[in-house]
Amino acid sequence: MIKLHDHPLSGNCYKVRLLLSQLGVPYERVYVDIFEGEHKSADHREINPNMKIPVLQDGDFTMWESNAILFYLGRKFAPNDLFPDDPKAFGRASQWLFFGKTTIDPNLALARYFMRFLTPGNRDESELKRLHEEGNKALTVLNDHLTQNEFLAGSYSIADIGCYPYVALSPEGNFDLTSYSEILSWFERIKSTPGYIGMED
């Protein structure tokens, strides 16, 4: 059985759980207490030298990096509706997954970390301001795209699963989503897809 080493507060872990649920794939969750530093333990370094989560173990095959795991699972369990087979659709999905990792997560996820897990005295306020500025630029790109597209790569796919978590969690980083009406509608469409689970499910 597939094993997923994760933590319930991680958006990167959540995206993998969401895909596994929507593919109907059974798996075993292995809790990694990142607040106690378990991701830096010798045992964890053996499966991920980068000392992060999630880590996926599929028999004797181990991999890390959340979006790479989405590609792997989508391909392993193909054909399915979440992993595009058409080259253009695959290209679009890849584009948005890379956008998520280069532009959404570095700003929205880090702002969430600042606001949720650091005390005010330990926050770099100038850096937080920069994260909000860049994060709102990313949200604008996403919102503009969604004005004419129900989902990021045409139909619902790993692209949406990859980008959704830290956008949905962005209010925890003091992002106000009320002016991003298309993103809010996108949230509702995602929540209505078969096999959807929330972050705490």
C-alpha positions in Angstrom: 0.0 0.0 0.0 1.1 3.6 -0.7 2.4 5.5 2.3 2.2 9.2 2.6 4.4 10.9 5.2 2.6 14.1 6.0 1.3 16.7 8.5 -2.3 17.8 8.7 -1.4 21.6 8.6 0.7 21.3 5.4 -0.9 22.5 2.2 1.6 20.6 0.2 0.6 17.4 2.0 -3.1 18.2 1.6 -2.9 18.4 -2.2 -1.5 14.8 -2.3 -4.3 13.6 0.1 -6.9 15.4 -2.1 -5.6 13.7 -5.3 -5.5 10.3 -3.6 -9.0 10.7 -2.4 -10.3 11.8 -5.8 -8.5 8.9 -7.5 -10.0 6.5 -5.0 -6.6 5.2 -4.0 -6.2 3.7 -0.5 -3.1 4.8 1.4 -1.5 4.8 4.8 -0.8 8.2 6.4 2.4 8.5 8.4 2.4 11.4 10.8 5.5 13.5 10.8 5.6 16.0 13.7 7.4 18.9 12.0 7.0 21.1 15.1 9.1 18.6 17.0 11.7 18.4 14.1 10.9 14.8 13.0 11.4 15.9 9.4 15.1 16.5 10.3 15.6 13.1 11.9 18.0 10.5 10.5 15.1 8.2 9.6 13.4 10.9 7.6 16.6 12.0 5.9 16.9 8.5 4.6 13.7 8.9 2.6 14.1 12.7 1.8 17.5 14.2 2.0 15.9 17.6 1.6 14.2 17.0 5.0 10.7 18.1 4.0 7.2 16.7 3.6 5.3 15.2 1.9 7.1 12.0 1.0 5.4 9.2 -0.9 6.4 5.6 -0.7 5.0 3.2 -3.3 6.5 -0.2 -2.5 10.2 0.2 -3.0 9.8 3.5 -4.9 10.1 6.7 -2.9 9.7 10.3 -4.0 9.3 13.8 -2.7 8.2 17.3 -3.9 4.4 17.6 -3.8 3.8 18.6 -7.4 6.1 15.8 -8.7 4.0 13.4 -6.6 0.9 14.7 -8.3 2.4 14.0 -11.7 3.5 10.5 -10.6 0.1 9.6 -9.1 -1.8 11.0 -12.1 0.3 9.0 -14.5 0.4 5.8 -12.4 -3.4 5.7 -12.2 -4.1 6.9 -15.8 -6.4 7.0 -17.5 -8.3 9.3 -15.2 -10.1 12.6 -15.5 -7.5 14.5 -13.4 -4.3 13.8 -15.4 -4.6 15.3 -18.9 -3.6 13.0 -21.8 -3.8 15.5 -24.5 -0.4 17.3 -25.0 -1.9 20.8 -24.9 -4.0 20.1 -21.8 -0.9 18.5 -20.2 1.1 21.5 -21.0 -1.5 23.9 -19.5 -1.7 21.8 -16.4 2.1 21.8 -16.1 2.2 25.6 -16.6 -0.2 26.2 -13.7 1.6 23.7 -11.4 4.9 25.5 -12.0 3.1 28.8 -11.5 1.9 27.5 -8.2 5.4 26.6 -7.1 7.2 29.6 -8.4 4.6 32.4 -7.7 1.7 31.3 -5.5 3.3 29.2 -2.8 6.5 31.3 -2.1 4.3 34.3 -1.3 1.0 33.0 0.0 2.4 30.0 2.0 5.2 32.1 3.5 2.8 34.9 4.5 0.6 32.2 6.2 3.7 30.9 8.0 4.5 34.4 9.2 1.0 35.1 10.5 0.0 31.8 11.9 3.3 30.3 13.3 5.4 33.3 14.2 4.8 35.8 17.1 4.6 39.4 16.1 8.0 40.2 17.5 9.6 37.5 15.3 8.1 38.7 12.0 10.0 40.7 9.4 7.3 43.3 8.6 9.0 44.6 5.5 9.2 41.0 4.1 5.6 40.4 5.0 4.6 43.6 3.1 6.5 42.3 0.1 4.9 38.9 0.3 1.4 40.6 0.4 2.3 42.7 -2.7 3.6 39.8 -4.7 0.9 37.4 -3.4 -1.8 39.8 -4.6 -0.2 40.0 -8.0 -0.4 36.2 -8.2 -4.0 36.2 -7.0 -4.8 38.7 -9.7 -3.3 36.5 -12.4 -5.3 33.6 -11.1 -8.5 35.6 -10.8 -8.2 37.0 -14.3 -7.6 33.6 -15.8 -10.7 32.3 -14.0 -12.9 34.9 -15.5 -13.0 32.9 -18.7 -12.1 29.4 -17.4 -13.9 27.2 -14.9 -10.7 25.4 -14.1 -7.1 26.2 -14.7 -6.3 23.8 -17.5 -9.7 23.5 -19.0 -11.4 20.7 -17.0 -10.7 20.0 -13.3 -7.2 18.5 -13.0 -4.0 18.2 -11.0 -3.4 21.8 -11.9 -6.3 22.9 -9.7 -5.4 20.4 -7.0 -1.8 21.8 -6.9 -2.7 25.4 -6.8 -5.8 25.3 -4.6 -4.4 24.6 -1.0 -2.4 27.7 -0.4 -4.8 30.0 -2.2 -7.6 28.6 0.0 -5.4 29.0 3.1 -4.2 32.5 2.2 -6.7 34.3 4.5 -4.5 32.8 7.3 -1.7 35.0 5.9 -4.0 38.1 6.0 -4.9 38.1 2.4 -8.4 39.5 1.7 -10.1 37.4 -1.0 -13.4 39.3 -1.1 -12.3 41.2 -4.3 -11.3 38.0 -6.0 -14.8 36.8 -6.9 -13.6 34.4 -9.6 -11.3 32.6 -7.1 -14.1 32.3 -4.6 -16.3 30.7 -7.3 -13.4 28.4 -8.2 -13.3 27.2 -4.6 -16.9 26.2 -4.7 -16.5 24.3 -8.0 -13.5 22.4 -6.6 -15.5 21.6 -3.4 -18.3 20.1 -5.6 -15.9 17.6 -7.4 -16.2 13.9 -6.7 -14.1 12.7 -3.8 -13.3 16.1 -2.5 -12.0 16.3 1.0 -11.2 19.3 3.2 -7.8 19.9 4.7 -9.0 18.5 8.1 -10.8 15.4 6.7 
